Amino acid sequence: MIRRAVLADVDAVVVIERACFGADAWSETLVTAAVEGGRSTVLIDDLDAYGVIGVAGDVADLERIAVMPSRRRQGVAGRVLDALCAAAREQEADRMLLEVAADNAAAIAFYAAHGFTTISRRTGYYRGGIDALVMQLELQEDR
Ligand SMILES: CC(C)(COP(=O)(O)OP(=O)(O)OC[C@H]1O[C@@H](n2cnc3c(N)ncnc32)[C@H](O)[C@@H]1OP(=O)(O)O)[C@@H](O)C(=O)NCCC(=O)NCCS
């Protein structure tokens, strides 16, 4: 079941972060700030997948989406993304933006499968000089 994360979920989110992002994982402090702060919407699914958006004006930034390795390719991230899009629309966003490492083939394929298109490239944006792709999804009313 997908629901809003609460402070009691912080430990589970940190476990997901470490399993999915390694050295780039958010710390407990960052996760706590996202869950507690008013700016972000943090959704969690059965303690092994989660996603975060931040909405400013008509743009929702997809800050995080991650699924524990043992639960991948079962549509879990798709359901989390759908719930994040619904939350973004509720907050009056009409598009979602994200940055993804150009070598993260799984994530790029996932976003493309869900209708995101690449709108620009940020050269050397990530550690090790890896480029970022900036991808966008229009948030239609009927999706
Ligand atoms: C990217 C990620 C969130 C996808 O999660 P998931 O639950 O496995 O995704 P889904 O099962 O909902 O995938 C839906 C579709 O996305 C595409 N997709 C997902 N993973 C893919 C992969 N490894 N290779 C190719 N296509 C993939 C496919 O089209 C898939 O549909 P299919 O399984 O019917 O072929 C997951 O791989 C992950 O947590 N990665 C590590 C964290 C990360 O990189 N997050 C994004 C940072 S920008």
The ligand as a Tripos MOL2 file, in Angstrom:
@<TRIPOS>MOLECULE
LIG
   48    50     1     0     0
SMALL
NO_CHARGES

@<TRIPOS>ATOM
      1 C1         14.5190    2.7730  -11.7910 C.3       1 LIG1
      2 C2         13.7130    1.9490  -10.7840 C.3       1 LIG1
      3 C3         13.0610    2.8910   -9.7770 C.3       1 LIG1
      4 C4         12.6190    1.1610  -11.5340 C.3       1 LIG1
      5 O1         11.8490    0.4380  -10.5620 O.3       1 LIG1
      6 P1         10.9720   -0.8590  -10.9500 P.3       1 LIG1
      7 O2          9.9860   -1.0760   -9.8500 O.co2     1 LIG1
      8 O3         11.8850   -1.9850  -11.2780 O.co2     1 LIG1
      9 O4         10.2270   -0.3660  -12.2500 O.3       1 LIG1
     10 P2          8.8940   -0.9860  -12.8890 P.3       1 LIG1
     11 O5          8.8050   -2.4570  -12.5680 O.co2     1 LIG1
     12 O6          7.7380   -0.1320  -12.4880 O.co2     1 LIG1
     13 O7          9.2630   -0.8000  -14.4340 O.3       1 LIG1
     14 C5          8.3350   -0.3170  -15.3850 C.3       1 LIG1
     15 C6          9.0030   -0.2950  -16.7400 C.3       1 LIG1
     16 O8         10.1830    0.5170  -16.7050 O.3       1 LIG1
     17 C7         11.1940   -0.0370  -17.5820 C.3       1 LIG1
     18 N1         12.3180   -0.5600  -16.8020 N.ar      1 LIG1
     19 C8         12.4230   -0.6290  -15.4520 C.ar      1 LIG1
     20 N2         13.6190   -1.1500  -15.1010 N.ar      1 LIG1
     21 C9         14.2760   -1.4250  -16.2530 C.ar      1 LIG1
     22 C10        15.5490   -1.9920  -16.5420 C.ar      1 LIG1
     23 N3         16.3880   -2.4060  -15.5610 N.pl3     1 LIG1
     24 N4         15.9090   -2.1220  -17.8420 N.ar      1 LIG1
     25 C11        15.0690   -1.7430  -18.8320 C.ar      1 LIG1
     26 N5         13.8340   -1.2190  -18.6310 N.ar      1 LIG1
     27 C12        13.4470   -1.0570  -17.3550 C.ar      1 LIG1
     28 C13        10.4790   -1.1910  -18.2980 C.3       1 LIG1
     29 O9          9.8130   -0.6520  -19.4350 O.3       1 LIG1
     30 C14         9.4830   -1.6370  -17.2350 C.3       1 LIG1
     31 O10         8.4060   -2.3690  -17.7690 O.3       1 LIG1
     32 P3          8.5720   -3.9920  -17.9540 P.3       1 LIG1
     33 O11         9.1000   -4.5380  -16.6650 O.co2     1 LIG1
     34 O12         7.1700   -4.4280  -18.2620 O.co2     1 LIG1
     35 O13         9.5330   -4.1680  -19.0830 O.co2     1 LIG1
     36 C15        14.6210    0.9150  -10.0510 C.3       1 LIG1
     37 O14        15.4160    0.2330  -11.0180 O.3       1 LIG1
     38 C16        15.5410    1.5070   -8.9960 C.2       1 LIG1
     39 O15        15.1550    1.6630   -7.8240 O.2       1 LIG1
     40 N6         16.7860    1.8390   -9.3970 N.am      1 LIG1
     41 C17        17.7900    2.3690   -8.4150 C.3       1 LIG1
     42 C18        17.4350    3.7720   -7.9870 C.3       1 LIG1
     43 C19        17.4270    4.7550   -9.1470 C.2       1 LIG1
     44 O16        18.2750    4.7240  -10.0270 O.2       1 LIG1
     45 N7         16.4170    5.6510   -9.1190 N.am      1 LIG1
     46 C20        16.2750    6.6760  -10.1270 C.3       1 LIG1
     47 C21        17.2540    7.7770   -9.8850 C.3       1 LIG1
     48 S1         17.0690    9.0870  -11.0820 S.3       1 LIG1
@<TRIPOS>BOND
     1     1     2 1
     2     2     3 1
     3     2     4 1
     4     2    36 1
     5     4     5 1
     6     5     6 1
     7     6     7 2
     8     6     8 1
     9     6     9 1
    10     9    10 1
    11    10    11 2
    12    10    12 1
    13    10    13 1
    14    13    14 1
    15    14    15 1
    16    15    16 1
    17    15    30 1
    18    16    17 1
    19    17    18 1
    20    17    28 1
    21    18    19 ar
    22    18    27 ar
    23    19    20 ar
    24    20    21 ar
    25    21    22 ar
    26    21    27 ar
    27    22    23 1
    28    22    24 ar
    29    24    25 ar
    30    25    26 ar
    31    26    27 ar
    32    28    29 1
    33    28    30 1
    34    30    31 1
    35    31    32 1
    36    32    33 2
    37    32    34 1
    38    32    35 1
    39    36    37 1
    40    36    38 1
    41    38    39 2
    42    38    40 1
    43    40    41 1
    44    41    42 1
    45    42    43 1
    46    43    44 2
    47    43    45 1
    48    45    46 1
    49    46    47 1
    50    47    48 1
@<TRIPOS>SUBSTRUCTURE
     1 LIG1         1 GROUP 0 **** ****
